Amino acid sequence: MFLKIDIILACGHRWMQKKLNVLLISFDDAINPWPYLTAFKEPIQIPNLQRIAEQSTLFEAAYSQASVCGPSRASLMTGRSTHQLGVHGNEDDIFKLHDPRIVWPYTLKKHGYYCSSGGKVHHGYIKLDPAVHAILYDDDHKFFARDRNIPLYAETTHFGGVQKGIATVHPEDDEKFHDARAAQSAIDFIENYDADQPFYREVGFYSPHGPFYTPARFKEMYRVPQITRPMAWDEEYDKTEYSETTFPPKYTFAQKNRLWKQSVRNYFSAYSHGDYHLGRVWDALKNSKHADNTLVIFFSDHGFHLGNLDRFMKSTLWEQVASIPLIIHDPRRKDAQSIIDPVGLIDIGPTVLDMLDLPPIDETMGQSLTGLMNGDRNPDRAIPTFFHDDVAIRKGRYRMIRYRDGSTQMYDLENDYWQVRNLGNEHPEYSHMFSALQQTSAAYGFKF
C-alpha cells in the first residue's frame, strides 16, 4: 500500500518537474529596437537583449493590438481584442468590466502553477484590487515606486532634451530606481523558489517609459553629436486633417536638431537602463536550477515615436508605435531563429497555453506561434492595431490606417519605413488592403 503511494507521489513529482516554468517580462513604451541599431548612426545599446535574442526566437514583425498601455495589456493578458473587451483607453479598467478569471495566466494557476506578480504587466503601477489579486496570484502584491520622484531623494544633474535628461549622480542611488527593485525582486524569487509546483512569474519593468530618468552613466553611454537624422525625414510627409488634430506633433524637431539629439539620447539611455536590469534577471535565471526548465517571453506593450513625423509620443497607428519587441526563449531549443512573418501580442497567451499543453482561450483572435517556431509560414496574415475607433493593419509589406472620419493612409514599409509617402487610393494594392482591413476589423469585433 505504502509502496504504491510512494510510486504515485514520485511520478507526480517528476511530472511537475517536466512542466515548464514561465517568466513573463515586459518593458513599457519600448520601440522595436532592431531598426534602431542603424537608424540614427549612433546605435541603441542593448547588449543583454541581443544576447537573449541569440539564444531564442526573435519575432521581427510583432505588433501591439492597441497603441496605448491599458488596452494593449488587457488584450495581451486575455487573448481578446480591445473591442471584444470594451477596453479602449487607459481609463477603462478590465477588472471592472470582466471577471479576473478571463486572463490566461489564471488557466496556469487553475492547473497547478504557483503564480507570482512583480511589476507592471497589467495596466498601472498601483495595487490591483486585493480581491482581484487573490484570484490571480499566490503571493502578495509587490510595489515598486515609479521614477518620477527620484529627484526628491537623490542628487541629480540635467543632460538636456525632452524631460530635461535628469540623471542621478551617485552609484549608491542606483538601487532607488523602479527597475533595480523589480529586477532584484525577480532575482530573489528565482534563486529561492523551491516548491514542486511549476511557477509563473511576472517581471514588469518601467523602462523606457518617460521621464527617462537614469543613473548618469547610462546617459554618458551615448555620443550625442553622432546621433543623425535619417535623410527620409527631410521629405514633406503626408498629412490628414484628422491625424494632425488627433495626434498633433509635440515638438518641431526639424527646427530643434540639438533638442532632438538629446531627446533620443534620453530615450535610448532609459532603454539601456532597462536592458541592464533585464540582464541581471537573465543571468540569475541561467545560473539557477530553473535554467533549463523556464520559458521566457519578453515584450513591450507598444512602441514610441522618436522624432519621425515630428512626433515624440505614443498613441498613433504608424509603424513606430504599433511595432514592438517580442522574443520567446524556449530552453529546449538550441538554435536561435528570426521570424519575419507578422504576429501580435494577442498571440502570446495562445502560444504559452499551447506550449504547456493547457486548454486554449475561448473566442480569441490570437494564434499559437509554435507553428512558426517549427518552420511554418504565414506571411500574409493581417495584424491590427487599434486606437479607439481608428484602426491600422500590417499585411505583407504594407501598412494601412483607417481613421474614424473615413480618411486613410497606406505605406510601403519596405521602401518607406518612416511613412512619409502615402500611396493613396489609386495604388494597385489599395483595394486589396482596404478589404483586408475591413475583414480584420470585423473579426476583431469592430465594424465601420
Secondary structure, DSSP 8 states (H G I E B T S, - for coil): -HHHHHHHHHHHHHHHHHS-EEEEEEESS----GGGGTTTSS----HHHHHHHTTSEEETTEE-SBSSHHHHHHHHHHT--HHHHT--STT--HHHHS-GGGSTHHHHHHTT-EEE--BSSSS-SS---HHHHHHH-SS-------GGGHHHHS-EEE--SGGGGEEE--GGGGGGSHHHHHHHHHHHHHHH---SS-EEEEEE--TT-TT--EEHHHHTTS-GGG----GGGGS-----HHHHHHS--S--GGG-HHHHHHHHHHHHHHHHHHHHHHHHHHHHHHTSTTGGGEEEEEEES----SSGGG---S---SHHHHEE-EEEE-TT--S-EEE-S-EEGGGHHHHHHHHTT----TT-----SHHHHTT---TT--EEEEETTEEEEEETTEEEEE-TTS-EEEEETTT-TT------TTSTTHHHHHHHHHHHHHHTT---
